[in-house]
Amino acid sequence: MNVKVVDNSLLFTSKLKNVLSTALNESSRDILILARNRAPYKQGGLRLNSDATQQSLLNYRVNYYIEYARFQEFGGDNKRVVRHYTTSGTGKNYLNGAGSIIFKKMDGTIRKHCNRIGI
């Protein structure tokens, strides 16, 4: 009896990388949307100057380009503390909180995109 083994591991790994990249891209966009909604808002500059970019394979990053974004994210620095945010529902940890929420949903996002592998 002759048995032929077909090795599809290279095809599987390349398709898996594409699926994971798509899932991470979707998650980074979701983090950006949620963080924009939670970011402090007075004149709109902090919410407008942000994006999600791919740094390398399977590596995505959400960026805020305003100089005071770090100050707002951590609620102050060593010298000053933000005590009052003018818009309800906003505040410190807007980016970290959004990342934590989306991270809990990553399993479902990856499963949704894994249906495309189909070897």
N, C-alpha and C positions, 0 to 999 in steps of 0.2 A: 504494500500500500504506500503510495507516494503522497506526501503532504507538502504543500507549498505554503510558505509563510510570507505574507506581504507586509513589509515594514512601512507603515505610514507615519512613523513618529516625527519625521521632519515636516511633513505636511500638517500634522496635528499641532506641533509647536508653533509653526508660523501662523496658523489660523487662530490659535489660542492667544498669541501676542496681539493680533489684530482685534480680537474680541475684548481682551483686557484693556487695550488702548481706547477703544470706543467707550467702554464702561467708565474708565477713568475720566475721559473727556466729558461725558455726560455728567458725572458726579462733580467735576470741577465747575462746570457751568451752573449746576444746581447750587453749589456753595456760593458762587458769585451772586446769583439771584437772591438767595436768602440773606446773605451778608449785606447786600445793597438795601434790602428792606429793613434791616436792623441797624444799619449805620446811622450815627447821629446826623440830623439834618437841620441846618439852619438856612444856608444859602444854596445847598445842592452840590457844592464842589467835591466833597468826599465821595458821594455816591456816583457821580459822573465819571471821575477819573480812575477807573478800575477795569481790569480785564482778567481773563483766564487764558494762559498760554501753555503750550507744550514746551518743556525744557529739553527733554530727550525722550528716548523710547520708554514708555510707561512712567513718565515723570511729568506731572502737570503742576502749575503754580497759579495761585490767585494773587494778583498784584494791586496795590493801591498806590497811586503816584502823588498824592498830596503829602506835603512835608509833615503835617500834623496827624496823619493817619495812625501812626504808632502811638502817639500821645492819647488819641481817642480810644484806640483798641485796649490799652492797658489802664485807662481811666486816670491818667496823669503820669508824672515822673517822680524823681526823687525830691523835687522842690515844690511841686504843685499837684493838687488833686481836683479832678472834675467832680463837683458835688451835685450839679443839676443839669440834666439834659432837657432841652426845650421841647422835644417831640416825644410823646409817650410811645412806649414800645421800642425805644432805641436806648443805647447805652454802651458801656464798655463790653468787651469780649464779643463784639458783633461778628467778627470773622472766626474766632475760635469756637464760638457757640454754633455757628452755621456748619463748620467742619465736623463738629461732634454729632450733630443731628444727621447729616448726610452720611457720615461714616457708619452709623447704625443701619442705614438702608443699603449699604454697598452690597451685601449678600444678595439681595433681591435684584439689584441692578445688574450684577454679574450674571446671575441665573437667567435674567431676561435676554441678555446678549449671547449666552452660551448656546442657545438654540441654533445659531448660525453656523456652528462648527460642522455638524453633520457629516462626518467621514464614514 
